[in-house]
Amino acid sequence: MPSDASPKRSANRVPKLVLSLPRALIGPSIVAALALVAVLATLDPADCRPSLPEGPGLTLDESFNVQMGVYLSRSVADYGVGLLHPDSASEVFGAKGYNPDHPPLGRLWLGIAHDLVESYAPAKLSSYADTLPVHFAIVSARVGSAVAFALTVLLIGVFTARRWGQLAGTSAALCFVLLPRVFGHAHFAALETIMNLFWTLALLTTASLWSKAGPAKKAAALTGVLLGLALLTKIQAVILPPLVVVWTIFFWRVRSLLPLLICGVTAAVTFGVGWPWLWLDAPGNVVDYFARTTDRTVLHVWYFGERFVDRDVPWHYPWVCFVATVPIGIFLAGLLGCGELRQNDRRRELLLIVGSVLAPLVLFSLPGVAVYDGVRLFLVAFPGWAILAGLGTQKLHAWLSRKVKKPTVWTAAFLASNAVGLVWLYPYHLSYYSAAVGGSAGAARLGFEASYWGDAISRSLLDEIADELPPGALVEFAPLMHPYQLTELYQLPVIERAQLHLKPYNTAPRGPWLLVFHRLADAPSEERLRSEGWAIVTDVKRQDVRLASLWQKQR
C-alpha cells in the first residue's frame, strides 16, 4: 500500500501545481501591466516626450548609468559572445572611458532598453545632445527601469499567490506598486529598480526551491547563478549571501554545508565570468571594487534638522526612514502579515522574507556604514515588506468577512486609501512621507530632507521658467552635486528653447536668476538667499513643502 500511495500523491501534485500557476498569474499580471503603463506614461523629464504626461526631472546619477549602459550595449552588439575573449574584454573593459564603479548588468539592462526604444521611437533632445561624444537619451533608458519594476511586481504577486492565495498575491503586488518611493524609483535610469528585480528573483527562488527536506544540489546551483546576477547588478546584493547562509544553517544544520558550497562557488563564478573587467587585474580589481564602496566621495544628509556626514548618520536613520516612507496602511498590514510566522507550513519561507527586510536595515545601521538619499540604498527591503503586507491584507479580509457585509469592497477601499500619497505627490514621489510623520509637511517640521535627487526640476517648472525669463538669461544653479549635472539639463529641449545659460551658484559671472532644488543638506538655505538679496519668483510644492524654486536678485 505505501508504495502505491506515494506515486499517486506525487502524480496528483503535478497537475495541481500546473493548474495553480495560471490562476496565480491573473491578479498580479493585471497589476503589473497597469503599473507598467502608469510608469511608461510618466517618464518625460521635460519635453523629451511632449505628447505624454509630465514625469520627474533628471536626477543626479542617470547620465553616468545611461552613458555606460549604451557603451556596454553597443559593445555586446559588436562583439557578441566574443566579448568574453581576453583580448576583446581588454579592449572594452580596459578602455579609458570605461567606468567600473558599478558592475555591468544593471547598466547593460538600461543600455539595451535605451537602444531598443531609440531605434523605434527616438526622444526629442536639444541640439546640444548631438555635440556629446555619445548620443544618449535618458528618457529612453528609463524604460528599462519601468520594465524591471513591472517584472518585480509580477514576481512578488505570483510567488505570494501560489503560497498564500490569490488575494494575498494580488494584494502583495498592489502594495509594492503603492509604495511611493519604490514607484518613484521605477521612473529613473538608475540601478535601484533593476537591483530590486534581481534581488527579488534570487530571494524568491531560494525560498521556493530549497525544500523542507533540505536544499538540493541543483537548486543550490540555480540559486548561485541568480545570486551572481544580483551581484552583477549592484553592491547591495552582498547582503543576500550571508542572509541565505544564516537562514539555511539555522534550519538544516550540517546538511546545508554542501549545497551552500555549491551555491557560493556558482555565485562567484557567475559574478567573475559576467564582469570581464575583474579579469584584467585579478585579484586587484576585485579588492578595488569592494574597497571603493568604503573609499568614496563624502555626501551629506539632512536628518531631524541637522547636517550629517554620511558615515556619521545616527544608527536609527534607516529604521525611521523606512517607517516614514511606507504608507501607514501598508506598514500596518505588513506587521499583521508577520503573524503568519506562527503557521508552521510556510514559516521557513516567511522567515527568509522577513530577513530580507531586516538585513538591509541592520547593515545600514552599523557604525561607519555610509547611508544617504533617504531609502535609496536599502530599497531592497521593500519587496519583502510588500509580501508581508499582502498576507496582512488577506488576514484583514478574513476578519472583515466575519464582521461586515461586502468585505471585498472594504478590503479594496483599504488598499485604495494607500494610493492617496502616490497621487498627491505626483510626479515627485521621492519626496513622499507617510501619515506616520504627518505627511510631507510633518516631515518638513521634523527636519527631514525635502528633495535629495533633483527630480523636482521637471517640465512644469522649466516651462514656467522659459516663459518667465528673457531669452539668453544667465541662471545660477544650486546645489551642483557633480560637474555634469548642468550638461544633463542642457540636453532638454526646453532649456534650448529658452536659450538659458546655466552656471554654478556663487561663481562669476553672477546672474540675476537662481534655480534651486531643495536638497537641504547641500542647498543654500532660504534664510541665506534672502539675506543675499534673492526673492522667490516661482516654485514647485507638494503638501506645502518647497521642492524646487526660481529666485531673482533684487539688489
Backbone torsions as a table, in degrees:
resi	resn	phi	psi	omega
1	MET	NA	-48.6	-179.7
2	PRO	-58.0	-40.2	-177.4
3	SER	-66.0	-29.1	178.7
4	ASP	-80.7	-34.7	-174.3
5	ALA	-71.3	-39.0	-175.2
6	SER	-62.8	-48.7	178.0
7	PRO	-61.0	-35.5	-179.4
8	LYS	-64.0	-45.2	179.3
9	ARG	-62.3	-41.7	179.6
10	SER	-63.1	-40.8	-179.2
11	ALA	-67.6	-37.2	179.7
12	ASN	-69.7	-26.5	-175.2
13	ARG	-70.8	-33.6	-175.3
14	VAL	-65.4	-52.4	178.6
15	PRO	-62.3	-33.6	177.5
16	LYS	-62.0	-41.1	178.7
17	LEU	-63.7	-44.4	-179.7
18	VAL	-63.9	-43.0	-178.6
19	LEU	-70.2	-30.1	-176.8
20	SER	-74.4	-25.7	-175.0
21	LEU	-64.5	-50.2	178.5
22	PRO	-59.0	-40.7	179.1
23	ARG	-64.0	-38.9	179.0
24	ALA	-67.8	-23.5	-177.8
25	LEU	-79.1	-26.0	-167.0
26	ILE	-59.3	-61.9	-177.0
27	GLY	-62.3	-52.3	178.9
28	PRO	-59.1	-34.9	179.4
29	SER	-65.3	-41.0	178.7
30	ILE	-64.2	-45.5	179.9
31	VAL	-62.0	-45.1	-178.8
32	ALA	-63.5	-41.6	-179.8
33	ALA	-64.7	-43.8	178.8
34	LEU	-65.4	-38.6	178.2
35	ALA	-64.0	-42.2	178.9
36	LEU	-60.8	-45.4	179.2
37	VAL	-62.5	-44.0	-178.6
38	ALA	-61.5	-39.8	-179.6
39	VAL	-74.4	-46.6	-178.9
40	LEU	-59.3	-32.7	-178.3
41	ALA	-74.9	-14.7	-173.4
42	THR	-128.1	47.2	-179.8
43	LEU	-99.3	-17.0	-170.1
44	ASP	-67.9	121.5	178.9
45	PRO	-76.9	-36.6	178.5
46	ALA	-179.8	89.8	172.8
47	ASP	68.3	14.8	172.0
48	CYS	-78.7	-28.4	171.6
49	ARG	-130.4	71.0	-170.2
50	PRO	-63.9	-18.9	-179.6
51	SER	-80.8	-10.6	-178.5
52	LEU	-101.6	162.5	177.4
53	PRO	-61.8	163.2	-179.7
54	GLU	-66.2	141.6	172.4
55	GLY	-118.9	-175.9	178.0
56	PRO	-70.7	154.8	178.7
57	GLY	-71.1	176.7	-179.7
58	LEU	-67.3	140.0	-179.9
59	THR	-103.6	175.1	-168.5
60	LEU	-68.7	-32.2	-170.5
61	ASP	-102.3	-7.3	-169.7
62	GLU	-63.9	-40.7	-176.0
63	SER	-63.0	-38.4	178.2
64	PHE	-60.8	-46.6	-177.4
65	ASN	-65.8	-41.3	-175.5
66	VAL	-72.0	-45.2	179.2
67	GLN	-58.0	-46.6	-179.3
68	MET	-69.9	-35.0	177.3
69	GLY	-64.0	-42.1	177.9
70	VAL	-65.2	-40.4	177.5
71	TYR	-59.8	-45.7	-179.3
72	LEU	-68.9	-40.7	-179.4
73	SER	-61.2	-43.6	-178.3
74	ARG	-75.0	-28.4	174.9
75	SER	-67.0	-42.1	177.0
76	VAL	-63.4	-41.2	179.2
77	ALA	-63.9	-35.8	-178.3
78	ASP	-77.3	-42.6	-172.3
79	TYR	-97.5	-28.5	-175.3
80	GLY	61.6	-141.2	178.9
81	VAL	-63.9	-22.8	178.8
82	GLY	-61.9	-12.7	177.2
83	LEU	-62.2	-23.9	-179.3
84	LEU	-81.1	-6.0	174.2
85	HIS	-71.2	137.7	-176.4
86	PRO	-53.2	-40.4	-179.5
87	ASP	-66.2	-43.6	178.2
88	SER	-65.5	-42.8	178.9
89	ALA	-59.4	-39.0	178.8
90	SER	-65.7	-39.8	179.2
91	GLU	-63.5	-41.8	-174.7
92	VAL	-84.0	-52.7	-173.1
93	PHE	-89.4	-10.7	175.4
94	GLY	-99.3	0.4	179.6
95	ALA	-65.7	151.1	-178.1
96	LYS	-60.2	-33.2	-176.0
97	GLY	-81.4	-8.0	-178.7
98	TYR	-77.8	132.4	-179.0
99	ASN	-112.7	110.2	-176.4
100	PRO	-92.2	28.3	-178.1
101	ASP	-69.3	-21.6	173.9
102	HIS	-133.6	153.5	174.8
103	PRO	-61.2	166.9	-168.9
104	PRO	-85.3	-20.1	-167.1
105	LEU	-64.5	-47.2	-178.9
106	GLY	-62.1	-42.5	179.7
107	ARG	-69.6	-37.5	176.0
108	LEU	-61.6	-41.2	177.2
109	TRP	-56.6	-47.1	179.1
110	LEU	-65.0	-40.1	-178.9
111	GLY	-65.6	-41.1	177.7
112	ILE	-64.1	-44.0	177.6
113	ALA	-60.2	-43.7	179.9
114	HIS	-58.1	-50.5	-175.5
115	ASP	-68.0	-36.2	177.0
116	LEU	-64.5	-46.8	-178.6
117	VAL	-66.5	-43.2	-178.1
118	GLU	-66.0	-28.6	179.9
119	SER	-72.2	-24.8	-178.0
120	TYR	-108.5	-32.8	-176.8
121	ALA	-145.4	75.0	-177.4
122	PRO	-61.1	142.6	-179.0
123	ALA	-78.2	158.1	175.6
124	LYS	-86.6	122.2	179.0
125	LEU	-129.3	167.2	176.9
126	SER	-74.8	165.8	178.0
127	SER	-66.9	-20.6	178.6
128	TYR	-62.1	-33.9	-179.0
129	ALA	-60.7	-28.7	-178.8
130	ASP	-74.3	-14.6	-179.7
131	THR	-88.0	-9.4	-177.9
132	LEU	-76.7	151.9	-179.7
133	PRO	-58.0	-36.9	177.2
134	VAL	-122.1	121.3	177.7
135	HIS	-79.2	123.2	179.7
136	PHE	-146.9	151.2	179.3
137	ALA	-122.4	110.7	-176.6
138	ILE	-59.8	-37.3	-177.2
139	VAL	-62.9	-32.8	178.9
140	SER	-72.5	-38.3	177.3
141	ALA	-67.7	-26.6	178.1
142	ARG	-59.1	-24.4	177.8
143	VAL	-59.6	-34.4	178.8
144	GLY	-59.7	-42.6	177.6
145	SER	-67.3	-37.5	179.0
146	ALA	-61.3	-43.3	179.2
147	VAL	-67.2	-42.7	178.4
148	ALA	-60.8	-38.7	178.5
149	PHE	-63.3	-46.7	-179.6
150	ALA	-63.0	-39.4	178.2
151	LEU	-65.8	-36.9	177.4
152	THR	-66.1	-41.2	175.5
153	VAL	-57.3	-45.4	-178.8
154	LEU	-64.3	-44.6	179.0
155	LEU	-58.9	-48.2	-179.4
156	ILE	-60.0	-46.4	-176.1
157	GLY	-66.8	-45.4	-177.6
158	VAL	-67.7	-44.5	178.8
159	PHE	-57.1	-47.6	-177.2
160	THR	-68.7	-39.4	-179.5
161	ALA	-64.8	-39.3	-177.9
162	ARG	-68.9	-25.9	-176.7
163	ARG	-99.7	-34.8	-173.9
164	TRP	-124.0	1.1	175.8
165	GLY	112.7	160.9	-174.6
166	GLN	-63.8	-39.4	-179.6
167	LEU	-63.7	-43.8	178.8
168	ALA	-62.8	-42.2	-178.6
169	GLY	-65.7	-47.8	179.5
170	THR	-64.3	-39.9	179.3
171	SER	-65.3	-41.1	178.9
172	ALA	-62.0	-45.0	178.2
173	ALA	-60.8	-43.8	-179.0
174	LEU	-67.6	-40.0	178.9
175	CYS	-61.6	-37.5	178.3
176	PHE	-64.6	-41.9	178.5
177	VAL	-64.2	-35.5	-174.7
178	LEU	-82.6	4.5	173.4
179	LEU	-82.4	106.3	-171.1
180	PRO	-57.8	-39.9	-179.3
181	ARG	-66.0	-38.8	178.2
182	VAL	-67.8	-46.2	178.6
183	PHE	-61.2	-39.7	178.4
184	GLY	-62.6	-45.6	-179.2
185	HIS	-64.3	-24.5	178.2
186	ALA	-65.1	-12.0	-178.9
187	HIS	-91.1	-5.1	-170.1
188	PHE	-111.8	145.7	175.0
189	ALA	-80.5	64.7	-178.7
190	ALA	-127.0	175.0	-171.9
191	LEU	-89.3	-14.7	-171.0
192	GLU	-62.0	-44.4	-177.7
193	THR	-69.6	-36.6	177.2
194	ILE	-70.2	-36.4	174.4
195	MET	-60.4	-41.7	177.8
196	ASN	-59.8	-38.5	-179.5
197	LEU	-64.2	-51.8	-176.5
198	PHE	-73.5	-30.5	172.5
199	TRP	-60.7	-50.1	-178.1
200	THR	-64.4	-40.1	179.7
201	LEU	-62.7	-45.6	179.7
202	ALA	-67.9	-42.5	-177.7
203	LEU	-63.4	-50.7	-174.6
204	LEU	-74.2	-29.3	173.9
205	THR	-65.4	-42.5	176.9
206	THR	-61.0	-47.0	180.0
207	ALA	-62.8	-31.6	-176.4
208	SER	-80.9	-42.1	-168.5
209	LEU	-94.1	-24.0	-178.3
210	TRP	-82.8	94.3	-166.3
211	SER	-74.0	174.9	179.5
212	LYS	-61.8	-29.9	-179.2
213	ALA	-77.2	-8.3	-178.5
214	GLY	118.4	152.9	-177.7
215	PRO	-65.4	131.4	177.2
216	ALA	-83.8	160.6	-176.0
217	LYS	-65.1	-43.6	180.0
218	LYS	-64.7	-41.0	178.0
219	ALA	-63.3	-38.8	179.1
220	ALA	-64.5	-39.8	179.1
221	ALA	-65.4	-43.8	178.6
222	LEU	-63.0	-43.8	178.2
223	THR	-60.7	-39.0	178.0
224	GLY	-61.2	-42.1	177.3
225	VAL	-60.0	-44.9	-178.4
226	LEU	-68.6	-36.9	174.3
227	LEU	-63.6	-38.5	177.0
228	GLY	-62.9	-40.2	177.1
229	LEU	-64.9	-38.2	176.4
230	ALA	-64.2	-41.4	177.3
231	LEU	-64.0	-29.6	178.4
232	LEU	-77.0	-3.5	-177.1
233	THR	-99.3	-51.4	-178.5
234	LYS	-163.4	157.2	-172.4
235	ILE	-62.3	-25.4	-179.4
236	GLN	-58.3	-20.9	-179.5
237	ALA	-64.0	-16.4	179.1
238	VAL	-64.9	-14.2	178.1
239	ILE	-71.8	-31.0	-173.0
240	LEU	-67.2	-49.0	-177.6
241	PRO	-56.2	-47.4	176.5
242	PRO	-61.0	-36.1	178.3
243	LEU	-62.6	-45.8	179.6
244	VAL	-64.7	-40.5	-180.0
245	VAL	-61.8	-50.1	-178.8
246	VAL	-61.8	-45.7	-178.4
247	TRP	-62.4	-43.5	-176.8
248	THR	-68.7	-46.4	-179.9
249	ILE	-64.5	-36.5	179.5
250	PHE	-59.1	-39.2	-175.7
251	PHE	-94.2	-33.8	-171.2
252	TRP	-117.5	-1.4	173.7
253	ARG	50.6	-128.0	-173.2
254	VAL	-62.9	-33.2	-178.5
255	ARG	-61.8	-17.3	-176.3
256	SER	-86.1	-12.6	-169.8
257	LEU	-64.8	-47.8	179.8
258	LEU	-64.7	-49.1	176.6
259	PRO	-58.1	-38.9	178.3
260	LEU	-64.7	-38.5	177.1
261	LEU	-63.2	-44.6	178.2
262	ILE	-61.2	-45.1	-179.8
263	CYS	-61.1	-46.1	-178.2
264	GLY	-64.4	-44.2	179.6
265	VAL	-64.2	-43.2	-179.7
266	THR	-63.6	-41.7	178.1
267	ALA	-62.8	-44.8	-179.3
268	ALA	-63.8	-41.9	178.9
269	VAL	-64.9	-44.2	178.9
270	THR	-60.0	-45.1	179.4
271	PHE	-63.0	-44.8	-178.1
272	GLY	-68.0	-45.4	-179.9
273	VAL	-67.5	-36.7	-175.8
274	GLY	-75.4	-9.1	179.8
275	TRP	-131.2	85.5	-176.4
276	PRO	-59.6	-20.3	177.1
277	TRP	-57.2	-32.5	-179.1
278	LEU	-64.3	-28.4	-176.6
279	TRP	-70.9	-26.0	-169.5
280	LEU	-65.2	-26.8	177.7
281	ASP	-152.8	62.6	179.8
282	ALA	-86.6	137.5	2.5
283	PRO	-91.2	9.1	-176.9
284	GLY	-57.0	-44.2	-178.9
285	ASN	-69.1	-31.5	176.3
286	VAL	-63.2	-47.4	178.5
287	VAL	-63.3	-41.5	-178.6
288	ASP	-62.1	-41.7	-178.9
289	TYR	-63.8	-50.3	-177.3
290	PHE	-72.1	-30.0	177.4
291	ALA	-71.2	-30.3	-177.2
292	ARG	-64.3	-24.1	179.1
293	THR	-69.6	-19.8	177.5
294	THR	-105.3	-10.2	-179.9
295	ASP	-121.7	85.3	-172.3
296	ARG	-146.1	171.7	179.2
297	THR	-60.2	135.2	180.0
298	VAL	-77.1	132.2	174.5
299	LEU	-112.6	162.5	-178.6
300	HIS	-113.5	152.8	-175.0
301	VAL	-128.4	135.6	176.0
302	TRP	-102.4	115.1	-172.0
303	TYR	-145.8	121.2	-176.4
304	PHE	51.1	42.5	173.9
305	GLY	75.9	11.3	178.4
306	GLU	-123.4	153.4	178.6
307	ARG	-100.6	122.0	-178.3
308	PHE	-118.0	149.2	164.5
309	VAL	-73.5	144.1	-170.5
310	ASP	-56.3	-28.9	179.9
311	ARG	-85.0	-9.3	-177.8
312	ASP	-109.8	10.7	179.6
313	VAL	-64.7	138.2	179.7
314	PRO	-53.8	148.5	-174.3
315	TRP	-58.2	-28.1	-175.0
316	HIS	-83.4	-1.4	-177.9
317	TYR	-51.8	-52.9	-178.3
318	PRO	-63.2	-36.3	-179.1
319	TRP	-67.8	-43.8	179.6
320	VAL	-66.7	-43.4	179.4
321	CYS	-63.1	-38.9	179.4
322	PHE	-62.2	-50.3	-179.3
323	VAL	-63.7	-37.7	-174.1
324	ALA	-77.2	-13.2	-175.9
325	THR	-116.3	0.8	173.0
326	VAL	-97.6	125.7	177.1
327	PRO	-49.1	138.4	-168.0
328	ILE	-61.9	-33.8	177.6
329	GLY	-65.1	-42.5	179.0
330	ILE	-68.6	-35.3	177.5
331	PHE	-64.0	-46.0	179.8
332	LEU	-67.3	-37.0	177.2
333	ALA	-63.5	-37.2	177.3
334	GLY	-64.2	-41.4	176.4
335	LEU	-62.2	-40.5	178.0
336	LEU	-64.3	-37.7	179.3
337	GLY	-65.7	-26.9	177.6
338	CYS	-62.5	-21.0	178.1
339	GLY	-63.8	-18.4	178.0
340	GLU	-67.7	-11.8	177.1
341	LEU	-61.9	-19.0	178.7
342	ARG	-76.3	-13.3	178.7
343	GLN	-86.0	122.2	-173.0
344	ASN	-68.0	-31.1	-170.1
345	ASP	-67.8	-28.7	-178.5
346	ARG	-123.3	17.1	-174.0
347	ARG	-62.7	-40.9	-176.7
348	ARG	-62.9	-47.7	178.7
349	GLU	-60.8	-43.1	-176.3
350	LEU	-68.7	-33.8	176.8
351	LEU	-64.2	-37.8	176.9
352	LEU	-64.7	-39.7	179.3
353	ILE	-67.1	-43.6	175.8
354	VAL	-61.1	-40.7	177.3
355	GLY	-61.1	-34.3	179.6
356	SER	-68.5	-21.5	174.5
357	VAL	-82.5	-45.1	-173.9
358	LEU	-74.8	-38.3	-173.2
359	ALA	-58.3	-47.6	178.3
360	PRO	-63.3	-38.7	179.9
361	LEU	-65.2	-39.9	178.2
362	VAL	-65.3	-45.7	-178.4
363	LEU	-56.9	-47.3	-176.5
364	PHE	-81.3	3.8	171.5
365	SER	-94.5	-12.3	-174.3
366	LEU	-71.3	145.1	179.5
367	PRO	-59.7	135.5	176.5
368	GLY	86.0	-9.8	177.8
369	VAL	-84.7	121.8	-177.4
370	ALA	-69.2	136.4	176.0
371	VAL	-145.1	138.4	-174.9
372	TYR	-162.8	177.0	175.9
373	ASP	58.6	45.4	175.0
374	GLY	62.3	-125.2	-175.7
375	VAL	-97.4	7.5	-171.5
376	ARG	-58.3	-44.0	-174.5
377	LEU	-72.9	-23.5	178.0
378	PHE	-118.2	36.1	176.7
379	LEU	-63.3	-19.9	179.1
380	VAL	-67.0	-11.2	177.1
381	ALA	-75.5	-17.2	-171.9
382	PHE	-78.5	-34.5	177.2
383	PRO	-57.6	-44.4	178.6
384	GLY	-61.9	-39.3	179.8
385	TRP	-67.0	-34.8	177.7
386	ALA	-62.7	-38.8	177.2
387	ILE	-63.7	-45.5	177.6
388	LEU	-61.0	-39.4	179.0
389	ALA	-67.0	-34.0	175.7
390	GLY	-63.8	-41.3	176.9
391	LEU	-65.5	-40.5	178.7
392	GLY	-64.6	-37.6	178.1
393	THR	-64.7	-39.3	177.5
394	GLN	-64.7	-39.5	176.7
395	LYS	-65.1	-38.9	176.7
396	LEU	-61.8	-43.3	178.9
397	HIS	-62.0	-40.2	178.5
398	ALA	-63.2	-39.8	178.1
399	TRP	-66.9	-42.7	179.4
400	LEU	-64.3	-32.1	179.4
401	SER	-61.3	-27.4	179.1
402	ARG	-89.7	-12.4	-170.6
403	LYS	-114.2	-32.3	-172.8
404	VAL	-134.7	162.6	170.8
405	LYS	-80.8	154.4	179.9
406	LYS	51.9	58.3	-179.4
407	PRO	-61.6	-29.1	-179.9
408	THR	-64.7	-37.1	178.3
409	VAL	-64.6	-42.5	179.9
410	TRP	-66.9	-38.8	177.8
411	THR	-64.8	-43.6	177.9
412	ALA	-61.9	-38.9	178.6
413	ALA	-64.7	-38.9	177.5
414	PHE	-61.0	-47.2	180.0
415	LEU	-64.2	-41.9	-179.1
416	ALA	-63.7	-32.6	-179.1
417	SER	-62.6	-24.7	179.0
418	ASN	-78.6	-6.1	179.7
419	ALA	-88.8	-5.8	-176.0
420	VAL	-58.2	-48.7	-179.3
421	GLY	-63.5	-35.5	179.4
422	LEU	-61.2	-42.4	179.8
423	VAL	-73.7	-43.0	-174.5
424	TRP	-65.3	-37.2	-175.8
425	LEU	-87.8	-9.8	-177.2
426	TYR	-48.4	135.9	-6.0
427	PRO	-98.3	25.2	-173.8
428	TYR	-107.2	61.8	-171.8
429	HIS	-71.2	-16.5	177.8
430	LEU	-73.6	-6.7	176.9
431	SER	-101.7	10.2	-177.5
432	TYR	-73.8	139.1	168.2
433	TYR	-135.5	146.8	-172.5
434	SER	-85.5	175.0	177.4
435	ALA	-65.0	-16.4	179.1
436	ALA	-61.2	-27.3	177.3
437	VAL	-117.4	16.4	178.7
438	GLY	85.1	25.5	-179.0
439	GLY	71.3	-167.9	-178.9
440	SER	-64.3	-36.6	178.8
441	ALA	-65.0	-43.4	177.8
442	GLY	-64.9	-38.3	178.3
443	ALA	-63.7	-38.0	177.6
444	ALA	-63.7	-40.6	178.3
445	ARG	-65.9	-32.8	178.8
446	LEU	-77.0	-15.8	178.9
447	GLY	93.6	35.6	176.8
448	PHE	-92.7	160.7	-179.4
449	GLU	-62.5	143.6	-178.1
450	ALA	-91.9	-48.8	-174.6
451	SER	-154.8	101.1	-169.9
452	TYR	-90.3	-15.2	-169.1
453	TRP	-119.1	4.1	176.4
454	GLY	80.4	9.0	-174.8
455	ASP	-72.4	-10.7	179.9
456	ALA	-78.6	-9.8	174.2
457	ILE	-85.7	80.6	-171.5
458	SER	-119.3	-167.5	-171.9
459	ARG	-57.2	-47.5	-175.0
460	SER	-61.4	-43.3	179.9
461	LEU	-70.4	-44.4	-177.9
462	LEU	-67.4	-35.5	175.2
463	ASP	-63.1	-41.3	178.9
464	GLU	-65.3	-39.8	177.9
465	ILE	-64.9	-42.7	179.4
466	ALA	-61.1	-36.3	178.6
467	ASP	-76.1	-31.5	-173.9
468	GLU	-81.7	-39.6	-172.0
469	LEU	-90.8	149.5	175.9
470	PRO	-71.4	150.4	179.0
471	PRO	-56.0	139.0	178.7
472	GLY	81.2	11.9	-177.6
473	ALA	-64.9	144.9	176.1
474	LEU	-92.5	121.5	-175.0
475	VAL	-120.9	122.6	172.7
476	GLU	-79.7	156.6	-174.2
477	PHE	-134.9	137.2	179.7
478	ALA	-151.7	146.9	-9.7
479	PRO	-84.0	145.4	176.4
480	LEU	-90.8	107.8	-173.7
481	MET	-87.9	-23.0	172.7
482	HIS	-158.4	156.5	-171.5
483	PRO	-61.5	-25.0	-175.4
484	TYR	-88.3	2.1	-177.4
485	GLN	-62.5	-41.1	179.3
486	LEU	-71.8	-33.5	177.2
487	THR	-58.9	-40.2	177.1
488	GLU	-59.2	-45.9	-177.3
489	LEU	-65.6	-34.4	-179.6
490	TYR	-64.3	-18.7	179.0
491	GLN	-78.2	-11.6	-177.6
492	LEU	-79.4	132.2	-179.1
493	PRO	-57.2	-33.3	-177.1
494	VAL	-65.8	-33.4	178.0
495	ILE	-67.1	-41.2	177.7
496	GLU	-67.5	-40.1	-179.7
497	ARG	-60.9	-38.6	-179.9
498	ALA	-86.3	-6.6	-179.6
499	GLN	55.2	40.6	-177.7
500	LEU	-77.5	145.9	173.6
501	HIS	-113.6	119.4	-174.2
502	LEU	-103.6	136.0	179.1
503	LYS	-135.5	149.6	173.6
504	PRO	-61.1	145.9	-179.9
505	TYR	-59.4	137.2	172.2
506	ASN	70.0	26.8	173.6
507	THR	-121.2	150.1	-179.7
508	ALA	-76.8	145.7	-6.0
509	PRO	-75.4	150.8	-179.5
510	ARG	-84.8	136.6	178.8
511	GLY	-100.1	163.7	177.4
512	PRO	-83.0	-2.6	-176.9
513	TRP	-125.7	150.3	-179.5
514	LEU	-140.2	125.4	177.8
515	LEU	-106.3	125.4	-174.8
516	VAL	-126.4	133.6	163.1
517	PHE	-107.1	136.8	-164.1
518	HIS	-87.8	65.0	165.8
519	ARG	-82.2	97.1	-166.5
520	LEU	-62.9	-24.8	179.9
521	ALA	-70.0	-21.4	-174.3
522	ASP	-129.8	-23.1	-177.9
523	ALA	-74.2	149.9	173.0
524	PRO	-62.7	137.2	-177.7
525	SER	-68.2	156.8	178.3
526	GLU	-62.9	-35.6	177.8
527	GLU	-62.3	-42.7	178.8
528	ARG	-63.9	-44.8	-178.4
529	LEU	-62.2	-42.8	179.8
530	ARG	-66.4	-36.4	178.4
531	SER	-67.8	-24.9	177.6
532	GLU	-86.2	-0.9	177.1
533	GLY	95.7	14.9	176.2
534	TRP	-88.7	145.1	175.7
535	ALA	-128.7	139.8	-175.8
536	ILE	-74.0	138.0	-178.9
537	VAL	-104.5	-50.4	179.0
538	THR	-154.0	163.8	-178.5
539	ASP	-156.7	172.5	171.7
540	VAL	-113.7	126.8	179.5
541	LYS	-129.3	151.5	168.0
542	ARG	-138.2	129.6	-177.2
543	GLN	51.1	39.6	176.9
544	ASP	67.1	17.4	176.6
545	VAL	-106.5	126.2	-177.7
546	ARG	-78.0	125.6	-177.8
547	LEU	-106.9	-32.1	176.8
548	ALA	-155.1	155.5	-174.6
549	SER	-158.6	155.8	174.1
550	LEU	-113.4	132.1	-178.1
551	TRP	-121.1	154.5	177.0
552	GLN	-126.9	138.3	179.4
553	LYS	-74.8	127.3	-177.0
554	GLN	-97.3	-23.5	-179.3
555	ARG	-150.8	NA	NA
